[in-house]
Amino acid sequence: MSKNILLIKNGRIINPATELDSMADLLIVDGKVSEISKNIDIKKVKNEIKNIETNFKELDASDCIVSPGLIDTHVHFRDPGFTHKEDIISGSDAAAAGGFTTVIMMANTNPKVDTIETLNYVYNKAKNAKINVLQEAALTHDFKDKLVDMDELHKNGAVGFTNDGVPVMSTRVLKEAMLKAKELDTIIALHEEDNSLISTHGINDGMISKSLKLNGAPRESEDVMVARDCILALNTGAKIVIQHISSGNSVDFIRYIKSMGANVIAEVTPHHFTLTEDAVIEHGTLAKMNPPLRTSYDKKKIIEGLKDGTIEIIATDHAPHSYDEKNVEFSKAPSGIIGLETALGLAITELEKKGHLTISQLLAKFTINPSNIYKLDKGDISVGKTADICIFNKDEKFTIEKFHSKSSNSPFIGKQLYGKIKYTICNGEIVFSDQYIDKL
């Protein structure tokens, strides 16, 4: 019998779950946080567990923040069916490199995750991943109009239900699903676009689309869906997540419906609080996504929503595509960008460094907020909790050059950001290291 001991020295520990912000050491024993205090004496620790063999490592976190491991509630790992773009293992590698220790995958695979068999395939493969990989099930069979067996999928580990990538157009079906979700105390996450109002997906209908001789996706294609689904949530009592919000009007409506008591959660991606539609001119199809990048007005409204708590979750919508798929004319290219390895850096650069959020407020939207909303028992590094940890230097700059993902479809290549990830620790094990130092 032996014990695995990892000592993290000299870090600034920020735990939004308990509002802890302190210079201290953190001791991990057998995958659990054992002690948080200043100047932990490792000799004393070893003496307390004498006669037991120990595997000991020490990490120096000087100038770094030690936070809970990041949680991404919205990723596409393309597995099963599209593994040339990404798979569960490569996606997990990318997540670990970005400081994430838990991710929730979307169901728009091939086959879609709408049966117990496909759900089991995912979880069996995820056993070999270096981080915690969870799955939302499809809301309807093959994203059509028949509800899945929500009871059985929930019982077998689906952490929520979503047709992400495809809006649920049947109000009747969605209301029925919300009533069932309320009964199961689970989540429905919604992709909000009315396709009947969209001529060309992936670009805002505005000045930039007109300059490219395209009719794009107008803001109201999102707004009308958000309004409908918020009203349904209010009347059914269901908990819903409005995914990858892009419209400033939708931010205002969600704030309003929350004031009426609706259990509506807003999620935003780093690209929507960083870029505007102008990025399409510079980056072409690498800036094509659903919903699209919109105007400076929308970006301003999104940042206001982050600041006042209307938007509780930052998630990546990590959407890998191959070079050949993206290297075509705009209207034919698939929508989406990768985001796991740039998310924290973009958030620090755009939100913390510009004074919109404190680092603790920012981290809450990556950690304890998604954990509480999805009931994950993560996002907290108090004593006794599982040691899922991200160590990063928020003031160190780095340039985005290479990715651990199979894909590289990002408009941020070459961009310099703050927030260098140093180590990612999952269940007490180092799963990513920028510069591994093992002190025996």
Secondary structure as UniProt FT lines:
FT   STRAND          2..15
FT   TURN            16..19
FT   STRAND          20..29
FT   TURN            30..31
FT   STRAND          32..37
FT   TURN            38..39
FT   HELIX           42..48
FT   TURN            49..51
FT   STRAND          53..60
FT   TURN            62..63
FT   STRAND          65..68
FT   STRAND          70..75
FT   TURN            79..81
FT   TURN            83..85
FT   HELIX           88..97
FT   TURN            98..99
FT   STRAND          100..105
FT   HELIX           116..126
FT   TURN            127..128
FT   STRAND          132..135
FT   HELIX           141..143
FT   HELIX           150..155
FT   TURN            156..157
FT   STRAND          161..162
FT   TURN            164..165
FT   HELIX           171..184
FT   STRAND          187..190
FT   HELIX           195..197
FT   TURN            201..202
FT   TURN            205..206
FT   HELIX           207..211
FT   TURN            212..213
FT   HELIX           220..236
FT   STRAND          239..242
FT   HELIX           248..259
FT   TURN            260..261
FT   STRAND          264..268
FT   HELIX           270..274
FT   TURN            277..278
FT   HELIX           279..283
FT   HELIX           284..287
FT   HELIX           296..308
FT   STRAND          311..314
FT   HELIX           323..326
FT   HELIX           330..332
FT   TURN            340..342
FT   HELIX           343..347
FT   HELIX           348..352
FT   TURN            353..355
FT   HELIX           359..366
FT   HELIX           368..374
FT   TURN            383..384
FT   STRAND          389..399
FT   TURN            411..414
FT   STRAND          416..426
FT   TURN            427..428
FT   STRAND          429..433
//
